[in-house]
Amino acid sequence: MRWVYFNKLYRTKFQAGCLARRLEHDGWIYGFDEMRVIEIFRSRRGKYGVRFIP
C-alpha cells in the first residue's frame, strides 16, 4: 500500500487535524469509501499536511 498525500499544506497542526477528521467522516465526497490509516505529517519547511492509505 502507498500513501496518498492530500494536496494542501497548512500552517498549524490544528488545521490539518480538522481536515483529517473530515476525511474520516466524509471521505466519500473525495471518492474514497474507506481509509485504513489517516496521518498528519510535518514537511521540511514546518507546515502540516494529511496523508492516508486508501
Jmol script that loads the backbone (N, CA, C; Angstrom):
load data "model"
ATOM      1  N   MET A   1       0.827  -1.177   0.000  1.00  0.00           N
ATOM      2  CA  MET A   1       0.000   0.000   0.000  1.00  0.00           C
ATOM      3  C   MET A   1       0.877   1.248   0.000  1.00  0.00           C
ATOM      4  N   ARG A   2       0.394   2.262  -0.663  1.00  0.00           N
ATOM      5  CA  ARG A   2       1.131   3.523  -0.748  1.00  0.00           C
ATOM      6  C   ARG A   2       0.330   4.649  -0.116  1.00  0.00           C
ATOM      7  N   TRP A   3       1.068   5.614   0.408  1.00  0.00           N
ATOM      8  CA  TRP A   3       0.435   6.792   0.992  1.00  0.00           C
ATOM      9  C   TRP A   3      -0.108   7.687  -0.116  1.00  0.00           C
ATOM     10  N   VAL A   4      -1.271   8.258   0.122  1.00  0.00           N
ATOM     11  CA  VAL A   4      -1.848   9.275  -0.749  1.00  0.00           C
ATOM     12  C   VAL A   4      -1.789  10.578   0.037  1.00  0.00           C
ATOM     13  N   TYR A   5      -1.159  11.587  -0.551  1.00  0.00           N
ATOM     14  CA  TYR A   5      -0.999  12.876   0.123  1.00  0.00           C
ATOM     15  C   TYR A   5      -2.095  13.826  -0.338  1.00  0.00           C
ATOM     16  N   PHE A   6      -2.806  14.427   0.612  1.00  0.00           N
ATOM     17  CA  PHE A   6      -3.808  15.422   0.260  1.00  0.00           C
ATOM     18  C   PHE A   6      -3.084  16.659  -0.239  1.00  0.00           C
ATOM     19  N   ASN A   7      -3.694  17.410  -1.131  1.00  0.00           N
ATOM     20  CA  ASN A   7      -2.989  18.395  -1.948  1.00  0.00           C
ATOM     21  C   ASN A   7      -2.616  19.718  -1.286  1.00  0.00           C
ATOM     22  N   LYS A   8      -2.896  19.931  -0.016  1.00  0.00           N
ATOM     23  CA  LYS A   8      -2.620  21.240   0.568  1.00  0.00           C
ATOM     24  C   LYS A   8      -1.864  21.093   1.882  1.00  0.00           C
ATOM     25  N   LEU A   9      -0.961  22.040   2.136  1.00  0.00           N
ATOM     26  CA  LEU A   9      -0.250  22.102   3.410  1.00  0.00           C
ATOM     27  C   LEU A   9      -0.813  23.258   4.230  1.00  0.00           C
ATOM     28  N   TYR A  10      -0.851  23.075   5.541  1.00  0.00           N
ATOM     29  CA  TYR A  10      -1.433  24.065   6.440  1.00  0.00           C
ATOM     30  C   TYR A  10      -0.383  24.591   7.403  1.00  0.00           C
ATOM     31  N   ARG A  11      -0.613  25.791   7.931  1.00  0.00           N
ATOM     32  CA  ARG A  11       0.333  26.407   8.862  1.00  0.00           C
ATOM     33  C   ARG A  11       0.315  25.733  10.230  1.00  0.00           C
ATOM     34  N   THR A  12      -0.863  25.305  10.669  1.00  0.00           N
ATOM     35  CA  THR A  12      -0.971  24.732  12.013  1.00  0.00           C
ATOM     36  C   THR A  12      -1.403  23.275  11.960  1.00  0.00           C
ATOM     37  N   LYS A  13      -1.026  22.560  13.007  1.00  0.00           N
ATOM     38  CA  LYS A  13      -1.411  21.159  13.125  1.00  0.00           C
ATOM     39  C   LYS A  13      -2.922  21.040  13.337  1.00  0.00           C
ATOM     40  N   PHE A  14      -3.514  22.039  13.970  1.00  0.00           N
ATOM     41  CA  PHE A  14      -4.956  22.041  14.191  1.00  0.00           C
ATOM     42  C   PHE A  14      -5.717  22.032  12.866  1.00  0.00           C
ATOM     43  N   GLN A  15      -5.297  22.865  11.916  1.00  0.00           N
ATOM     44  CA  GLN A  15      -5.964  22.922  10.619  1.00  0.00           C
ATOM     45  C   GLN A  15      -5.866  21.583   9.901  1.00  0.00           C
ATOM     46  N   ALA A  16      -4.690  20.974   9.933  1.00  0.00           N
ATOM     47  CA  ALA A  16      -4.518  19.668   9.302  1.00  0.00           C
ATOM     48  C   ALA A  16      -5.358  18.616  10.019  1.00  0.00           C
ATOM     49  N   GLY A  17      -5.461  18.723  11.336  1.00  0.00           N
ATOM     50  CA  GLY A  17      -6.281  17.788  12.102  1.00  0.00           C
ATOM     51  C   GLY A  17      -7.751  17.890  11.749  1.00  0.00           C
ATOM     52  N   CYS A  18      -8.224  19.101  11.505  1.00  0.00           N
ATOM     53  CA  CYS A  18      -9.619  19.289  11.089  1.00  0.00           C
ATOM     54  C   CYS A  18      -9.877  18.605   9.753  1.00  0.00           C
ATOM     55  N   LEU A  19      -8.940  18.724   8.832  1.00  0.00           N
ATOM     56  CA  LEU A  19      -9.088  18.054   7.543  1.00  0.00           C
ATOM     57  C   LEU A  19      -9.056  16.542   7.721  1.00  0.00           C
ATOM     58  N   ALA A  20      -8.190  16.045   8.581  1.00  0.00           N
ATOM     59  CA  ALA A  20      -8.107  14.606   8.822  1.00  0.00           C
ATOM     60  C   ALA A  20      -9.433  14.074   9.362  1.00  0.00           C
ATOM     61  N   ARG A  21     -10.043  14.794  10.289  1.00  0.00           N
ATOM     62  CA  ARG A  21     -11.341  14.363  10.829  1.00  0.00           C
ATOM     63  C   ARG A  21     -12.410  14.394   9.749  1.00  0.00           C
ATOM     64  N   ARG A  22     -12.355  15.399   8.899  1.00  0.00           N
ATOM     65  CA  ARG A  22     -13.349  15.473   7.825  1.00  0.00           C
ATOM     66  C   ARG A  22     -13.189  14.307   6.861  1.00  0.00           C
ATOM     67  N   LEU A  23     -11.956  13.943   6.552  1.00  0.00           N
ATOM     68  CA  LEU A  23     -11.728  12.798   5.681  1.00  0.00           C
ATOM     69  C   LEU A  23     -12.235  11.508   6.319  1.00  0.00           C
ATOM     70  N   GLU A  24     -12.095  11.380   7.632  1.00  0.00           N
ATOM     71  CA  GLU A  24     -12.598  10.190   8.319  1.00  0.00           C
ATOM     72  C   GLU A  24     -14.099  10.044   8.142  1.00  0.00           C
ATOM     73  N   HIS A  25     -14.825  11.152   8.273  1.00  0.00           N
ATOM     74  CA  HIS A  25     -16.282  11.094   8.254  1.00  0.00           C
ATOM     75  C   HIS A  25     -16.884  11.296   6.869  1.00  0.00           C
ATOM     76  N   ASP A  26     -16.265  12.109   6.033  1.00  0.00           N
ATOM     77  CA  ASP A  26     -16.831  12.455   4.726  1.00  0.00           C
ATOM     78  C   ASP A  26     -15.881  12.132   3.586  1.00  0.00           C
ATOM     79  N   GLY A  27     -15.105  11.080   3.707  1.00  0.00           N
ATOM     80  CA  GLY A  27     -14.145  10.718   2.666  1.00  0.00           C
ATOM     81  C   GLY A  27     -14.798  10.376   1.344  1.00  0.00           C
ATOM     82  N   TRP A  28     -16.056   9.939   1.391  1.00  0.00           N
ATOM     83  CA  TRP A  28     -16.757   9.577   0.159  1.00  0.00           C
ATOM     84  C   TRP A  28     -16.916  10.779  -0.765  1.00  0.00           C
ATOM     85  N   ILE A  29     -16.908  12.000  -0.210  1.00  0.00           N
ATOM     86  CA  ILE A  29     -17.012  13.205  -1.041  1.00  0.00           C
ATOM     87  C   ILE A  29     -15.820  13.296  -1.989  1.00  0.00           C
ATOM     88  N   TYR A  30     -14.655  12.862  -1.505  1.00  0.00           N
ATOM     89  CA  TYR A  30     -13.427  12.918  -2.295  1.00  0.00           C
ATOM     90  C   TYR A  30     -13.183  11.643  -3.087  1.00  0.00           C
ATOM     91  N   GLY A  31     -14.117  10.695  -3.033  1.00  0.00           N
ATOM     92  CA  GLY A  31     -14.003   9.472  -3.819  1.00  0.00           C
ATOM     93  C   GLY A  31     -13.345   8.310  -3.099  1.00  0.00           C
ATOM     94  N   PHE A  32     -13.199   8.394  -1.787  1.00  0.00           N
ATOM     95  CA  PHE A  32     -12.596   7.308  -1.015  1.00  0.00           C
ATOM     96  C   PHE A  32     -13.630   6.778  -0.032  1.00  0.00           C
ATOM     97  N   ASP A  33     -13.997   5.508  -0.186  1.00  0.00           N
ATOM     98  CA  ASP A  33     -15.005   4.929   0.701  1.00  0.00           C
ATOM     99  C   ASP A  33     -14.439   4.617   2.079  1.00  0.00           C
ATOM    100  N   GLU A  34     -13.297   3.939   2.106  1.00  0.00           N
ATOM    101  CA  GLU A  34     -12.680   3.599   3.388  1.00  0.00           C
ATOM    102  C   GLU A  34     -11.207   3.943   3.346  1.00  0.00           C
ATOM    103  N   MET A  35     -10.716   4.478   4.432  1.00  0.00           N
ATOM    104  CA  MET A  35      -9.287   4.760   4.556  1.00  0.00           C
ATOM    105  C   MET A  35      -8.766   4.001   5.766  1.00  0.00           C
ATOM    106  N   ARG A  36      -7.711   3.241   5.565  1.00  0.00           N
ATOM    107  CA  ARG A  36      -7.187   2.416   6.657  1.00  0.00           C
ATOM    108  C   ARG A  36      -6.489   3.252   7.714  1.00  0.00           C
ATOM    109  N   VAL A  37      -5.608   4.124   7.268  1.00  0.00           N
ATOM    110  CA  VAL A  37      -4.824   4.948   8.196  1.00  0.00           C
ATOM    111  C   VAL A  37      -4.836   6.383   7.694  1.00  0.00           C
ATOM    112  N   ILE A  38      -5.113   7.324   8.594  1.00  0.00           N
ATOM    113  CA  ILE A  38      -5.025   8.749   8.272  1.00  0.00           C
ATOM    114  C   ILE A  38      -4.002   9.347   9.224  1.00  0.00           C
ATOM    115  N   GLU A  39      -3.060  10.103   8.672  1.00  0.00           N
ATOM    116  CA  GLU A  39      -1.954  10.611   9.480  1.00  0.00           C
ATOM    117  C   GLU A  39      -1.674  12.069   9.146  1.00  0.00           C
ATOM    118  N   ILE A  40      -1.308  12.840  10.163  1.00  0.00           N
ATOM    119  CA  ILE A  40      -0.853  14.217   9.973  1.00  0.00           C
ATOM    120  C   ILE A  40       0.666  14.178   9.960  1.00  0.00           C
ATOM    121  N   PHE A  41       1.266  14.803   8.954  1.00  0.00           N
ATOM    122  CA  PHE A  41       2.725  14.813   8.859  1.00  0.00           C
ATOM    123  C   PHE A  41       3.224  16.248   8.810  1.00  0.00           C
ATOM    124  N   ARG A  42       4.499  16.421   9.110  1.00  0.00           N
ATOM    125  CA  ARG A  42       5.121  17.745   9.062  1.00  0.00           C
ATOM    126  C   ARG A  42       6.147  17.763   7.941  1.00  0.00           C
ATOM    127  N   SER A  43       6.069  18.780   7.089  1.00  0.00           N
ATOM    128  CA  SER A  43       7.008  18.902   5.973  1.00  0.00           C
ATOM    129  C   SER A  43       8.340  19.466   6.462  1.00  0.00           C
ATOM    130  N   ARG A  44       9.317  19.462   5.599  1.00  0.00           N
ATOM    131  CA  ARG A  44      10.639  20.000   5.951  1.00  0.00           C
ATOM    132  C   ARG A  44      10.598  21.490   6.257  1.00  0.00           C
ATOM    133  N   ARG A  45       9.656  22.182   5.658  1.00  0.00           N
ATOM    134  CA  ARG A  45       9.539  23.630   5.877  1.00  0.00           C
ATOM    135  C   ARG A  45       8.670  23.984   7.077  1.00  0.00           C
ATOM    136  N   GLY A  46       8.188  22.979   7.787  1.00  0.00           N
ATOM    137  CA  GLY A  46       7.442  23.231   9.011  1.00  0.00           C
ATOM    138  C   GLY A  46       5.937  23.298   8.873  1.00  0.00           C
ATOM    139  N   LYS A  47       5.412  23.064   7.696  1.00  0.00           N
ATOM    140  CA  LYS A  47       3.965  23.073   7.517  1.00  0.00           C
ATOM    141  C   LYS A  47       3.424  21.659   7.709  1.00  0.00           C
ATOM    142  N   TYR A  48       2.112  21.569   7.908  1.00  0.00           N
ATOM    143  CA  TYR A  48       1.473  20.290   8.191  1.00  0.00           C
ATOM    144  C   TYR A  48       0.576  19.870   7.036  1.00  0.00           C
ATOM    145  N   GLY A  49       0.493  18.567   6.834  1.00  0.00           N
ATOM    146  CA  GLY A  49      -0.347  18.017   5.789  1.00  0.00           C
ATOM    147  C   GLY A  49      -0.990  16.729   6.258  1.00  0.00           C
ATOM    148  N   VAL A  50      -1.843  16.178   5.404  1.00  0.00           N
ATOM    149  CA  VAL A  50      -2.560  14.948   5.716  1.00  0.00           C
ATOM    150  C   VAL A  50      -2.236  13.922   4.648  1.00  0.00           C
ATOM    151  N   ARG A  51      -1.965  12.707   5.097  1.00  0.00           N
ATOM    152  CA  ARG A  51      -1.761  11.602   4.173  1.00  0.00           C
ATOM    153  C   ARG A  51      -2.548  10.408   4.688  1.00  0.00           C
ATOM    154  N   PHE A  52      -2.917   9.523   3.750  1.00  0.00           N
ATOM    155  CA  PHE A  52      -3.716   8.370   4.148  1.00  0.00           C
ATOM    156  C   PHE A  52      -3.451   7.198   3.222  1.00  0.00           C
ATOM    157  N   ILE A  53      -3.821   6.031   3.698  1.00  0.00           N
ATOM    158  CA  ILE A  53      -3.745   4.809   2.895  1.00  0.00           C
ATOM    159  C   ILE A  53      -5.176   4.405   2.576  1.00  0.00           C
ATOM    160  N   PRO A  54      -5.555   4.382   1.293  1.00  0.00           N
ATOM    161  CA  PRO A  54      -6.933   4.011   0.937  1.00  0.00           C
ATOM    162  C   PRO A  54      -7.185   2.521   1.079  1.00  0.00           C
TER     163      PRO A  54
END
end "model"
wireframe off; spacefill off
backbone 0.3
color backbone group
